[in-house]
Amino acid sequence: MTHPTGSARGWLTAFMGISRRETLRFINQRGRFLAALVRPLVWLFIFAAGFRAVLGLSITPPYQTYVLYEVYVTPGLVAMIQLFNGMQSSLSMVYDRETGAMRTLLVSPFPRWFLLGSKLIAGVIVSIIQVFTFLAIAWFWGIRPPVWGYVAVIPALIVSGLMLGAMGLFLSSAIRQLENFAGVMNFVIFPMFFASSALYPLWRMRESSPLLHDICAFNPFTHAVELIRFALYLQVNWTSLAVVMGCLAGFFGAAAFMYDPQKGLWARRKGGPA
């Protein structure tokens, strides 16, 4: 009898099973879908309209001309959807640990990196659906990047979504209780979002505070935003791509290590509750 990990069909079956579980969880949690849209739409319809008269923007790459403030913030709001989705997906890992469902997942004969990667990919697929729903609504608000930009942005969404999701997985590996992770989410999400180029360009940061500019430039979320921004306008920001790929490798490698029963989280908590 062939071992389940010895055939491509076995790996595909495991991947589809994890993906199906994540998809069903998303479908059954309709409030999660609406919440993912409400946050960026509030920023787009209310805050962006109010800041338009206050924050003028000069010609900033990848834009070829002056743009309205709501056009500028749209890529940042797209990245915010992915950030929240990555954290919500990782929140389910903490929940599964409390209920014991994670033990069933991690005793599988498949490698931990494959199980975590499958969950990560399933979460990114969900986030891309949310992103394109938001972009469709934004289109009616006058946010209309080039048509091919909607296609070109897909690889950027995949890479940035994987990076942000891997960061969430890494954080979830060190949190044992659901309530603690909710607090960590707020501690991570809001500083990452506000200390980035999502709401204002880096050159404005430099004018107000060189230190804040350096913090924003070091922030991985800034590079996820810029990767999406340039892709929407059929360009590639190679620096941001390199940073996002590097952070993806670092966060995912750290998460896989922490979830390894022989090395990371489970080795240190051997004998304790899962």
Contacts in CASP RR format, 6 or more apart in sequence:
PFRMAT RR
TARGET T0000
AUTHOR 0000-0000-0000
METHOD contacts of the structure
MODEL  1
MTHPTGSARGWLTAFMGISRRETLRFINQRGRFLAALVRPLVWLFIFAAG
FRAVLGLSITPPYQTYVLYEVYVTPGLVAMIQLFNGMQSSLSMVYDRETG
AMRTLLVSPFPRWFLLGSKLIAGVIVSIIQVFTFLAIAWFWGIRPPVWGY
VAVIPALIVSGLMLGAMGLFLSSAIRQLENFAGVMNFVIFPMFFASSALY
PLWRMRESSPLLHDICAFNPFTHAVELIRFALYLQVNWTSLAVVMGCLAG
FFGAAAFMYDPQKGLWARRKGGPA
3 109 0 8 1.000
4 10 0 8 1.000
4 13 0 8 1.000
4 14 0 8 1.000
4 109 0 8 1.000
4 110 0 8 1.000
5 11 0 8 1.000
5 109 0 8 1.000
5 110 0 8 1.000
11 110 0 8 1.000
11 114 0 8 1.000
14 108 0 8 1.000
14 110 0 8 1.000
14 114 0 8 1.000
14 115 0 8 1.000
14 118 0 8 1.000
15 114 0 8 1.000
15 118 0 8 1.000
15 121 0 8 1.000
18 105 0 8 1.000
18 115 0 8 1.000
18 118 0 8 1.000
18 119 0 8 1.000
18 122 0 8 1.000
19 118 0 8 1.000
19 121 0 8 1.000
19 122 0 8 1.000
19 125 0 8 1.000
21 122 0 8 1.000
22 89 0 8 1.000
22 119 0 8 1.000
22 122 0 8 1.000
22 123 0 8 1.000
22 126 0 8 1.000
23 122 0 8 1.000
23 125 0 8 1.000
23 126 0 8 1.000
25 92 0 8 1.000
26 32 0 8 1.000
26 33 0 8 1.000
26 126 0 8 1.000
32 88 0 8 1.000
33 130 0 8 1.000
35 84 0 8 1.000
36 81 0 8 1.000
36 84 0 8 1.000
36 85 0 8 1.000
36 88 0 8 1.000
36 130 0 8 1.000
37 81 0 8 1.000
37 130 0 8 1.000
37 133 0 8 1.000
37 134 0 8 1.000
37 137 0 8 1.000
39 80 0 8 1.000
39 81 0 8 1.000
39 84 0 8 1.000
40 77 0 8 1.000
40 78 0 8 1.000
40 80 0 8 1.000
40 81 0 8 1.000
40 134 0 8 1.000
41 134 0 8 1.000
41 137 0 8 1.000
43 73 0 8 1.000
43 77 0 8 1.000
43 80 0 8 1.000
44 70 0 8 1.000
44 73 0 8 1.000
44 74 0 8 1.000
44 77 0 8 1.000
44 138 0 8 1.000
44 141 0 8 1.000
44 143 0 8 1.000
45 141 0 8 1.000
48 69 0 8 1.000
48 70 0 8 1.000
48 73 0 8 1.000
49 70 0 8 1.000
51 69 0 8 1.000
52 68 0 8 1.000
52 69 0 8 1.000
52 70 0 8 1.000
55 69 0 8 1.000
55 200 0 8 1.000
55 204 0 8 1.000
56 69 0 8 1.000
57 66 0 8 1.000
57 67 0 8 1.000
57 69 0 8 1.000
57 72 0 8 1.000
57 201 0 8 1.000
58 66 0 8 1.000
59 65 0 8 1.000
59 66 0 8 1.000
60 67 0 8 1.000
60 72 0 8 1.000
60 201 0 8 1.000
60 203 0 8 1.000
61 230 0 8 1.000
61 235 0 8 1.000
62 229 0 8 1.000
62 230 0 8 1.000
62 233 0 8 1.000
62 235 0 8 1.000
62 237 0 8 1.000
63 71 0 8 1.000
63 72 0 8 1.000
63 233 0 8 1.000
70 141 0 8 1.000
70 143 0 8 1.000
71 143 0 8 1.000
72 201 0 8 1.000
73 198 0 8 1.000
73 199 0 8 1.000
74 135 0 8 1.000
74 138 0 8 1.000
74 143 0 8 1.000
74 232 0 8 1.000
75 198 0 8 1.000
75 225 0 8 1.000
75 226 0 8 1.000
75 228 0 8 1.000
75 229 0 8 1.000
75 232 0 8 1.000
76 196 0 8 1.000
76 197 0 8 1.000
76 198 0 8 1.000
76 199 0 8 1.000
76 225 0 8 1.000
76 228 0 8 1.000
76 229 0 8 1.000
77 134 0 8 1.000
77 198 0 8 1.000
78 131 0 8 1.000
78 134 0 8 1.000
78 135 0 8 1.000
78 157 0 8 1.000
78 228 0 8 1.000
79 160 0 8 1.000
79 164 0 8 1.000
79 198 0 8 1.000
79 221 0 8 1.000
79 224 0 8 1.000
79 225 0 8 1.000
79 228 0 8 1.000
80 193 0 8 1.000
80 198 0 8 1.000
81 127 0 8 1.000
81 130 0 8 1.000
81 131 0 8 1.000
81 134 0 8 1.000
82 124 0 8 1.000
82 127 0 8 1.000
82 131 0 8 1.000
82 157 0 8 1.000
82 160 0 8 1.000
82 161 0 8 1.000
82 164 0 8 1.000
82 165 0 8 1.000
82 224 0 8 1.000
83 164 0 8 1.000
83 189 0 8 1.000
83 192 0 8 1.000
83 193 0 8 1.000
83 221 0 8 1.000
83 224 0 8 1.000
84 189 0 8 1.000
85 123 0 8 1.000
85 126 0 8 1.000
85 127 0 8 1.000
85 130 0 8 1.000
85 161 0 8 1.000
85 164 0 8 1.000
85 165 0 8 1.000
86 123 0 8 1.000
86 127 0 8 1.000
86 161 0 8 1.000
86 164 0 8 1.000
86 165 0 8 1.000
86 167 0 8 1.000
86 168 0 8 1.000
87 165 0 8 1.000
87 168 0 8 1.000
87 171 0 8 1.000
87 185 0 8 1.000
87 188 0 8 1.000
87 189 0 8 1.000
89 119 0 8 1.000
89 120 0 8 1.000
89 123 0 8 1.000
89 126 0 8 1.000
89 165 0 8 1.000
89 168 0 8 1.000
90 165 0 8 1.000
90 168 0 8 1.000
90 169 0 8 1.000
90 171 0 8 1.000
90 172 0 8 1.000
90 181 0 8 1.000
91 172 0 8 1.000
91 178 0 8 1.000
91 181 0 8 1.000
91 182 0 8 1.000
91 185 0 8 1.000
93 102 0 8 1.000
93 119 0 8 1.000
93 169 0 8 1.000
93 172 0 8 1.000
93 173 0 8 1.000
94 172 0 8 1.000
94 175 0 8 1.000
94 176 0 8 1.000
94 177 0 8 1.000
94 178 0 8 1.000
94 181 0 8 1.000
95 178 0 8 1.000
96 102 0 8 1.000
96 105 0 8 1.000
97 176 0 8 1.000
97 274 0 8 1.000
98 177 0 8 1.000
98 178 0 8 1.000
100 274 0 8 1.000
102 274 0 8 1.000
103 274 0 8 1.000
105 115 0 8 1.000
106 112 0 8 1.000
106 115 0 8 1.000
106 259 0 8 1.000
106 261 0 8 1.000
106 266 0 8 1.000
108 115 0 8 1.000
112 256 0 8 1.000
112 259 0 8 1.000
112 260 0 8 1.000
112 261 0 8 1.000
113 252 0 8 1.000
113 253 0 8 1.000
113 256 0 8 1.000
116 169 0 8 1.000
116 252 0 8 1.000
116 255 0 8 1.000
116 256 0 8 1.000
116 259 0 8 1.000
117 252 0 8 1.000
119 169 0 8 1.000
120 162 0 8 1.000
120 165 0 8 1.000
120 166 0 8 1.000
120 169 0 8 1.000
120 252 0 8 1.000
121 162 0 8 1.000
123 165 0 8 1.000
124 157 0 8 1.000
124 158 0 8 1.000
124 161 0 8 1.000
124 162 0 8 1.000
124 165 0 8 1.000
127 157 0 8 1.000
127 161 0 8 1.000
128 154 0 8 1.000
128 157 0 8 1.000
128 158 0 8 1.000
131 157 0 8 1.000
132 150 0 8 1.000
135 143 0 8 1.000
135 150 0 8 1.000
145 232 0 8 1.000
145 233 0 8 1.000
146 232 0 8 1.000
146 233 0 8 1.000
146 234 0 8 1.000
148 234 0 8 1.000
149 231 0 8 1.000
149 232 0 8 1.000
149 233 0 8 1.000
149 234 0 8 1.000
150 232 0 8 1.000
152 231 0 8 1.000
152 232 0 8 1.000
152 234 0 8 1.000
153 228 0 8 1.000
153 231 0 8 1.000
153 232 0 8 1.000
155 231 0 8 1.000
156 227 0 8 1.000
156 228 0 8 1.000
156 230 0 8 1.000
156 231 0 8 1.000
157 228 0 8 1.000
157 231 0 8 1.000
159 227 0 8 1.000
159 241 0 8 1.000
159 244 0 8 1.000
159 245 0 8 1.000
159 248 0 8 1.000
160 224 0 8 1.000
160 227 0 8 1.000
160 228 0 8 1.000
160 244 0 8 1.000
161 224 0 8 1.000
162 248 0 8 1.000
162 252 0 8 1.000
163 220 0 8 1.000
163 224 0 8 1.000
163 244 0 8 1.000
163 245 0 8 1.000
163 247 0 8 1.000
163 248 0 8 1.000
163 251 0 8 1.000
164 221 0 8 1.000
164 224 0 8 1.000
165 251 0 8 1.000
166 247 0 8 1.000
166 248 0 8 1.000
166 250 0 8 1.000
166 251 0 8 1.000
166 252 0 8 1.000
166 253 0 8 1.000
166 255 0 8 1.000
167 188 0 8 1.000
167 220 0 8 1.000
167 247 0 8 1.000
167 251 0 8 1.000
168 251 0 8 1.000
168 255 0 8 1.000
169 251 0 8 1.000
169 252 0 8 1.000
169 255 0 8 1.000
169 259 0 8 1.000
170 251 0 8 1.000
170 252 0 8 1.000
170 254 0 8 1.000
170 255 0 8 1.000
170 258 0 8 1.000
171 181 0 8 1.000
171 184 0 8 1.000
171 188 0 8 1.000
172 181 0 8 1.000
172 255 0 8 1.000
173 254 0 8 1.000
173 255 0 8 1.000
173 258 0 8 1.000
173 259 0 8 1.000
173 264 0 8 1.000
173 265 0 8 1.000
174 258 0 8 1.000
174 265 0 8 1.000
175 181 0 8 1.000
175 184 0 8 1.000
176 273 0 8 1.000
192 219 0 8 1.000
192 220 0 8 1.000
192 221 0 8 1.000
193 199 0 8 1.000
193 221 0 8 1.000
195 212 0 8 1.000
195 215 0 8 1.000
195 216 0 8 1.000
195 219 0 8 1.000
196 216 0 8 1.000
196 219 0 8 1.000
196 221 0 8 1.000
196 222 0 8 1.000
196 225 0 8 1.000
197 205 0 8 1.000
197 216 0 8 1.000
197 222 0 8 1.000
197 225 0 8 1.000
197 226 0 8 1.000
198 221 0 8 1.000
198 222 0 8 1.000
198 225 0 8 1.000
202 213 0 8 1.000
202 216 0 8 1.000
202 217 0 8 1.000
202 222 0 8 1.000
205 212 0 8 1.000
205 213 0 8 1.000
205 216 0 8 1.000
206 213 0 8 1.000
216 222 0 8 1.000
220 243 0 8 1.000
220 244 0 8 1.000
220 247 0 8 1.000
222 240 0 8 1.000
223 237 0 8 1.000
223 239 0 8 1.000
223 240 0 8 1.000
223 243 0 8 1.000
223 244 0 8 1.000
223 247 0 8 1.000
224 240 0 8 1.000
224 244 0 8 1.000
226 237 0 8 1.000
226 240 0 8 1.000
227 237 0 8 1.000
227 240 0 8 1.000
227 241 0 8 1.000
227 244 0 8 1.000
229 237 0 8 1.000
230 236 0 8 1.000
230 237 0 8 1.000
230 240 0 8 1.000
257 263 0 8 1.000
257 264 0 8 1.000
258 264 0 8 1.000
258 265 0 8 1.000
259 265 0 8 1.000
259 266 0 8 1.000
260 266 0 8 1.000
260 267 0 8 1.000
261 267 0 8 1.000
END
